[in-house]
Amino acid sequence: MSFSLPDLPYAYDALEPFVDTQTMTIHHTKHHQTYVTNVNNVVAKYSDLQGLDLVELNKRIGKGEVPSDVSTALRNNGGGHWNHTFFWKARACWLLAW
């Protein structure tokens, strides 16, 4: 499984005036994309990690199922990808309720 940057479920300016367009654009296209790129780079090096989703990857950390030299990078970048994806979806719910 290769991870990809999800499309936002709304426009970059949808959260204004609370979050400006530039901040949303940078956060999505640069910060979140970096997490996706980094987790893909780690997973690409280990065939036994390929095809696993983020939850399964995280479950394997600390159990000797992920090489110790990449466990922190996998946890931080996989977690960053998961957290950002969750944030974008939560903001979509907020917009609908607002």
N, C-alpha and C positions, 0 to 999 in steps of 0.2 A: 504494500500500500504506500503510495506516495501522497504526501499531504499537500494541500493547496490552500491558497488564500481564499477564503470565502468572499463572495460578493456581499456588500452591505445590503441589508433589506430596505434601505432608504438612502436618500441623497446625502452627500457630505455636509450640506448646509441645513439639514433637517433639525438639528439640535440647537441651532442659533435661537436666542442669544446666549444660551448657557454654554455651548461649546462651539467655537467658531469653525468655519469651513477649513481654514488652513490647518488647524490642530487636528481635525478629523482626518483630513487627507494624509498628513504626515504620519499620524498614528496608525492608520490602516495600511497605507502603501509602503511605508518604510519600517516602522517598528514591528507590526504584526508580520509583515513579509519576512523580516529577518528571523523571527522565531520559526516560521515555516521552513525557510531555507536551511537553517541550522539543524533542525530536527531531521529533515530529509538527508542532510549530509552525514549525520551520525548513523542513521538507519541504513543508508546505502552501503556502509562498510561491513555490515554484519547480516548475513543472509538469514540467520535465525530470528532476527528482529523484523525483517521485511514481511509485510502483510498484516502486521498487528496494528490495531487502532491505539489511540492515545491512552485509553484506560488500561488496556492490556500491557502496553509498554510500561506504564507507571507501576503496575502490579509486580512486574518482574524486577524492578530496581530494589536493591538491598537484599535480594534473595539468592545472589550468586548467578542469576540468569542473564544479567547484563554486565559486560566487562566494566570493572571498577573505574577504569580510566575515562570512560564516557558516561558514567551514570549521572554525574552532576549536570553535564551538558544536555543529556537527554531529559532529565527531570526539569531543568530550568526552561529549556526551549519548547519541549512538549507541553509543559504546564503553561508557559506563556501563550502558546498557540491556543490551548483549550480555554484559558481565561479570557483572552481577547474575543474568541468566537462567542463565548457565553455573554460577554459584555455587549457585543453588537446585537445579539438577540434580545437581551434584557432591555436595551434602549429602544428596540422596536416595540416591545410591549408597552413601555412608558409612553411612547409617541401615540400609540393607539388609545391609551387611556386618557391622554391629555387633551 
